[in-house]
Amino acid sequence: MRTLVRYLAAAAAVLLAVTPAVPASAARGPNHIAFRMTDPRIDESSGIAAGIRHPGVVYTVNDSGDSARVFAVGPDGKTRAVLKLSGFVARDWEAVAVGRDERGRPSVYVGDIGDNLDGAWPNVAVFRFTEPADLTDRSVHATRFRLKYAAGARNAEGMMIDPRTNRLYVISKEFSGGVFEAPKKLRSGHMNKLRRVGEAPSVATDAAYAPDGSSFVIRTYFGAMFYDRIGHQVSTSFLPSQKQGESITYTRDGRNVLIGSEGKKSPVWQVPVPDGLRPTPTPKPSAGADGKKASDDGVGGHSTLTGLIIVLVVAGAGWLILRRRRT
């Protein structure tokens, strides 16, 4: 065992030697925590959507077990308003999206689309209310739209709205997940059929359209898959580790996505949208005085070497433990 300890200590020393300290200016990297949900009432944030009328504000809901309410959270993580949907019960709220109503007003859509029993509910529902002009605690009038899958009930946690057509889509949470399209116009007091129109990654937990409608993203617990408008996957991004990653939305400029997780005081990370999917071209890094590109400096330039050393440490430790057990 002493040999193992010495091996790990030596490897750690090498790792520290080749990994430069992160300067204060680089601490806020491309992937960084934008804010934390500070409200103790938000303990199972299961959906997130960036508002239209209030820049920097996102709307979120708790998973099953909470009352029918939506939290408006500012860019500092503090709750700006609690919006109660009077007359309704939250069965298994899993998603939030922002679109428009029949009059073109910005509106918040809440997806009561979860089904932990995988098909126990004969139908699901989406609630819609106008995004308030003023964010204050209040009760809001909401319209309920009932939805039913054409090919049988299923569990879902993802929902998105195409900003160009205002059409709603539900993404199922299955190993063979699917994208389900709602009717062009939702009708209250009527059963709206959901029809499968595409494939989705396994165990999808949320989805969102880019603000300009040119692309969309579907997330799982570990990664985000980006698609062009017609549904071709064009990029995949690994996401920062989260307790239980349940939500994703685009920032209003379309250049980043925000990802959230369940849990009290959960962090909301900001992750850049891959190159080629942003609304404007990304400037190339400028060269420094030594002729190196800015992206070659700092931790990023040593990521491959660091990863190799970590692999060697783990492999060596495993070999020594196995050898000790055999002797």
C-alpha positions as CSV (number, residue, x, y, z in Angstrom):
1,M,0.0,0.0,0.0
2,R,2.9,2.3,0.7
3,T,4.0,1.8,-3.0
4,L,0.5,2.9,-4.1
5,V,0.6,6.0,-1.9
6,R,4.0,7.0,-3.2
7,Y,2.8,6.4,-6.8
8,L,-0.3,8.6,-6.4
9,A,1.7,11.3,-4.7
10,A,4.3,11.4,-7.4
11,A,1.6,11.5,-10.2
12,A,-0.2,14.3,-8.4
13,A,3.0,16.3,-8.2
14,V,3.5,15.9,-11.9
15,L,-0.1,16.9,-12.6
16,L,0.2,20.1,-10.5
17,A,3.5,20.9,-12.2
18,V,2.2,20.8,-15.7
19,T,-1.1,22.4,-15.0
20,P,-0.8,26.2,-14.7
21,A,-2.8,28.2,-12.2
22,V,-6.0,29.7,-13.6
23,P,-5.6,33.5,-13.6
24,A,-8.5,35.5,-12.2
25,S,-9.4,36.8,-15.6
26,A,-9.9,33.2,-16.9
27,A,-11.9,31.9,-14.0
28,R,-15.1,32.6,-15.8
29,G,-14.6,30.3,-18.7
30,P,-16.9,29.4,-21.6
31,N,-18.8,27.1,-19.4
32,H,-19.6,28.9,-16.1
33,I,-22.3,29.2,-13.5
34,A,-24.5,32.1,-14.5
35,F,-26.4,32.1,-11.2
36,R,-27.9,29.9,-8.5
37,M,-31.5,29.5,-7.6
38,T,-31.5,31.2,-4.2
39,D,-35.2,30.7,-3.3
40,P,-35.6,27.7,-0.9
41,R,-39.1,27.0,-2.5
42,I,-37.3,26.1,-5.7
43,D,-36.1,22.6,-4.7
44,E,-36.9,20.6,-7.9
45,S,-36.5,22.9,-10.8
46,S,-37.6,20.8,-13.7
47,G,-37.9,23.2,-16.5
48,I,-36.5,26.6,-17.5
49,A,-37.3,29.2,-20.2
50,A,-36.0,32.6,-20.9
51,G,-38.6,35.4,-20.9
52,I,-39.3,37.7,-23.8
53,R,-40.6,40.8,-22.0
54,H,-38.0,40.7,-19.2
55,P,-34.4,40.4,-20.4
56,G,-32.4,38.1,-18.1
57,V,-35.4,36.6,-16.4
58,V,-36.1,32.9,-16.6
59,Y,-39.3,31.0,-15.7
60,T,-39.0,27.7,-13.8
61,V,-41.3,25.2,-12.1
62,N,-40.9,22.5,-9.6
63,D,-41.4,18.8,-10.3
64,S,-44.5,16.9,-9.0
65,G,-45.5,17.7,-5.5
66,D,-45.6,21.5,-5.7
67,S,-48.6,23.7,-6.1
68,A,-49.5,25.2,-9.5
69,R,-47.0,28.1,-9.6
70,V,-44.3,29.4,-11.8
71,F,-41.2,31.2,-10.5
72,A,-39.8,34.2,-12.3
73,V,-36.1,34.3,-11.5
74,G,-33.7,37.2,-12.2
75,P,-30.1,36.9,-13.5
76,D,-28.9,37.2,-9.9
77,G,-30.8,34.0,-9.0
78,K,-33.4,35.8,-6.8
79,T,-37.1,35.3,-7.4
80,R,-38.7,38.3,-8.9
81,A,-42.3,37.0,-8.8
82,V,-44.4,33.9,-8.0
83,L,-47.2,33.4,-10.6
84,K,-50.0,31.1,-9.4
85,L,-52.2,29.4,-11.9
86,S,-55.5,29.7,-10.1
87,G,-58.0,26.8,-10.5
88,F,-55.4,24.2,-11.6
89,V,-53.4,21.4,-10.0
90,A,-49.8,20.5,-10.8
91,R,-49.8,16.8,-11.4
92,D,-46.3,16.3,-12.9
93,W,-45.0,19.5,-14.2
94,E,-41.8,18.9,-16.2
95,A,-41.2,21.7,-18.7
96,V,-41.5,25.4,-19.4
97,A,-41.4,27.2,-22.8
98,V,-42.1,30.7,-24.0
99,G,-44.1,31.3,-27.1
100,R,-47.1,33.5,-28.1
101,D,-50.8,33.4,-27.8
102,E,-53.4,33.9,-30.6
103,R,-53.0,37.6,-30.4
104,G,-49.2,37.5,-30.6
105,R,-48.6,38.3,-27.0
106,P,-45.5,36.7,-25.3
107,S,-46.8,33.8,-23.3
108,V,-45.5,31.2,-20.9
109,Y,-46.3,27.5,-21.5
110,V,-46.1,25.0,-18.7
111,G,-46.0,21.3,-19.6
112,D,-47.8,18.9,-17.2
113,I,-46.3,16.1,-19.3
114,G,-44.5,13.8,-16.9
115,D,-45.6,10.2,-16.3
116,N,-43.3,8.3,-14.0
117,L,-45.5,5.2,-14.6
118,D,-44.8,5.3,-18.3
119,G,-48.3,5.4,-19.7
120,A,-50.6,5.6,-16.7
121,W,-52.1,8.9,-17.7
122,P,-54.5,8.7,-20.7
123,N,-53.7,12.3,-21.6
124,V,-51.4,15.2,-20.5
125,A,-51.8,18.9,-20.5
126,V,-50.1,22.2,-21.3
127,F,-51.1,25.5,-19.5
128,R,-50.6,28.9,-21.1
129,F,-50.7,32.4,-19.6
130,T,-49.6,35.8,-20.9
131,E,-46.2,36.8,-19.8
132,P,-46.8,39.6,-17.2
133,A,-45.7,43.1,-18.1
134,D,-44.9,43.7,-14.4
135,L,-43.3,41.0,-12.3
136,T,-45.1,40.9,-9.0
137,D,-46.6,38.0,-7.0
138,R,-50.0,37.4,-8.4
139,S,-52.5,34.9,-9.7
140,V,-52.7,34.6,-13.4
141,H,-55.4,33.4,-15.7
142,A,-54.2,30.3,-17.6
143,T,-55.7,28.3,-20.5
144,R,-55.4,24.5,-20.4
145,F,-54.9,22.5,-23.5
146,R,-55.3,18.7,-23.2
147,L,-53.0,16.5,-25.3
148,K,-53.0,12.9,-26.2
149,Y,-50.5,10.8,-28.0
150,A,-51.8,9.3,-31.2
151,A,-49.9,6.0,-30.6
152,G,-50.3,5.6,-26.9
153,A,-49.3,7.4,-23.7
154,R,-45.7,7.8,-22.6
155,N,-43.5,9.7,-20.2
156,A,-42.0,13.0,-21.3
157,E,-40.0,15.9,-19.8
158,G,-39.0,18.0,-22.8
159,M,-41.1,20.7,-24.5
160,M,-40.3,23.4,-27.0
161,I,-42.0,26.0,-29.2
162,D,-40.9,26.9,-32.7
163,P,-40.7,30.8,-32.6
164,R,-41.4,31.0,-36.4
165,T,-44.7,29.0,-36.3
166,N,-45.5,29.0,-32.6
167,R,-46.0,25.2,-32.9
168,L,-45.5,23.2,-29.8
169,Y,-43.4,20.0,-29.6
170,V,-43.1,17.4,-26.8
171,I,-40.0,15.2,-26.4
172,S,-40.5,11.8,-24.7
173,K,-38.1,10.5,-22.1
174,E,-37.5,7.0,-23.4
175,F,-34.6,4.9,-24.6
176,S,-36.1,5.2,-28.1
177,G,-37.2,8.8,-27.6
178,G,-39.3,10.8,-30.0
179,V,-40.3,14.3,-31.0
180,F,-44.0,14.7,-31.0
181,E,-45.8,17.5,-32.8
182,A,-48.9,19.2,-31.5
183,P,-51.6,20.6,-33.9
184,K,-50.7,23.8,-35.6
185,K,-53.2,25.6,-33.4
186,L,-54.0,24.3,-29.9
187,R,-57.6,24.3,-29.0
188,S,-58.9,24.4,-25.4
189,G,-61.9,22.2,-24.6
190,H,-60.7,19.8,-27.3
191,M,-58.3,16.8,-27.2
192,N,-55.2,17.8,-29.2
193,K,-53.3,14.9,-30.8
194,L,-49.6,14.5,-30.5
195,R,-48.0,12.8,-33.5
196,R,-44.4,11.5,-33.7
197,V,-42.4,13.4,-36.3
198,G,-38.8,12.6,-35.3
199,E,-36.3,10.8,-33.2
200,A,-34.9,12.0,-29.9
201,P,-31.8,10.9,-27.8
202,S,-32.4,8.4,-25.0
203,V,-33.6,9.7,-21.7
204,A,-34.2,13.3,-22.9
205,T,-35.0,15.7,-20.1
206,D,-35.7,19.0,-21.9
207,A,-35.5,20.8,-25.2
208,A,-35.6,24.3,-26.6
209,Y,-35.7,26.2,-29.9
210,A,-33.2,28.9,-30.7
211,P,-34.8,32.4,-30.5
212,D,-34.5,32.8,-34.3
213,G,-36.0,29.3,-34.9
214,S,-33.0,28.3,-37.0
215,S,-32.1,25.3,-34.8
216,F,-33.1,23.5,-31.6
217,V,-31.4,21.5,-28.8
218,I,-32.4,18.4,-26.8
219,R,-30.6,17.6,-23.6
220,T,-30.1,14.5,-21.5
221,Y,-28.5,14.2,-18.1
222,F,-25.1,14.4,-19.6
223,G,-25.1,16.0,-23.0
224,A,-26.9,18.4,-25.4
225,M,-27.6,17.5,-29.0
226,F,-28.1,20.4,-31.4
227,Y,-30.2,20.1,-34.6
228,D,-30.8,22.2,-37.6
229,R,-34.2,23.4,-38.4
230,I,-35.2,20.3,-40.3
231,G,-34.1,18.0,-37.6
232,H,-30.6,16.8,-38.6
233,Q,-28.3,16.5,-35.7
234,V,-25.3,18.7,-36.3
235,S,-23.4,18.9,-33.0
236,T,-23.1,17.4,-29.6
237,S,-21.9,19.1,-26.4
238,F,-21.0,17.5,-23.1
239,L,-22.5,19.4,-20.2
240,P,-21.1,20.3,-16.9
241,S,-21.8,17.8,-14.1
242,Q,-25.1,18.5,-12.3
243,K,-27.0,16.8,-9.5
244,Q,-29.9,16.0,-11.8
245,G,-29.9,17.9,-15.1
246,E,-33.5,18.6,-16.0
247,S,-33.7,21.8,-18.0
248,I,-32.3,23.8,-20.9
249,T,-33.1,27.1,-22.6
250,Y,-31.4,29.5,-25.0
251,T,-30.3,33.0,-23.9
252,R,-32.3,35.6,-25.8
253,D,-29.3,36.4,-28.0
254,G,-29.1,32.8,-29.1
255,R,-25.4,32.5,-28.4
256,N,-25.6,30.4,-25.3
257,V,-27.8,27.9,-23.5
258,L,-28.6,27.8,-19.8
259,I,-28.9,24.5,-18.2
260,G,-30.5,23.8,-14.8
261,S,-30.8,21.0,-12.3
262,E,-33.1,19.9,-9.5
263,G,-32.0,20.5,-5.9
264,K,-32.0,23.5,-3.5
265,K,-29.8,26.4,-4.5
266,S,-29.1,24.6,-7.7
267,P,-26.6,26.2,-10.1
268,V,-27.7,27.3,-13.6
269,W,-24.8,27.0,-16.0
270,Q,-24.2,29.0,-19.2
271,V,-22.8,26.9,-22.1
272,P,-21.9,28.3,-25.5
273,V,-23.8,27.2,-28.5
274,P,-21.5,25.4,-31.0
275,D,-19.9,27.3,-33.8
276,G,-22.1,27.4,-36.9
277,L,-25.3,27.5,-34.9
278,R,-25.0,31.0,-33.4
279,P,-26.9,33.9,-35.0
280,T,-23.6,35.8,-35.8
281,P,-20.1,34.5,-36.7
282,T,-17.8,34.0,-33.8
283,P,-14.7,36.3,-34.0
284,K,-11.4,34.4,-34.4
285,P,-9.0,34.7,-31.4
286,S,-6.5,37.4,-31.9
287,A,-2.7,36.6,-31.7
288,G,-0.8,37.7,-28.7
289,A,2.7,39.3,-28.6
290,D,4.3,35.9,-28.7
291,G,2.4,34.9,-31.9
292,K,0.2,32.4,-30.1
293,K,-3.6,32.5,-30.3
294,A,-5.4,33.4,-27.2
295,S,-7.1,30.0,-27.1
296,D,-3.6,28.3,-26.8
297,D,-3.0,30.0,-23.4
298,G,-4.3,28.9,-20.0
299,V,-5.8,25.6,-19.0
300,G,-7.3,24.8,-22.4
301,G,-3.9,24.3,-24.0
302,H,-3.0,21.6,-21.4
303,S,-6.3,19.7,-21.3
304,T,-5.0,16.8,-23.3
305,L,-1.9,16.3,-21.3
306,T,-3.8,16.7,-18.0
307,G,-6.3,14.1,-19.2
308,L,-3.5,11.7,-20.1
309,I,-1.9,12.0,-16.7
310,I,-5.2,11.4,-15.0
311,V,-5.7,8.2,-17.1
312,L,-2.2,7.0,-16.2
313,V,-2.8,7.7,-12.5
314,V,-6.0,5.7,-12.5
315,A,-4.5,2.9,-14.6
316,G,-1.4,2.6,-12.4
317,A,-3.5,2.7,-9.2
318,G,-5.7,-0.1,-10.5
319,W,-2.6,-2.2,-11.5
320,L,-1.0,-1.8,-8.1
321,I,-4.2,-2.8,-6.3
322,L,-4.7,-5.8,-8.5
323,R,-1.1,-6.9,-8.0
324,R,-1.4,-6.5,-4.2
325,R,-4.5,-8.7,-4.2
326,R,-2.8,-11.4,-6.2
327,T,0.3,-11.6,-3.9
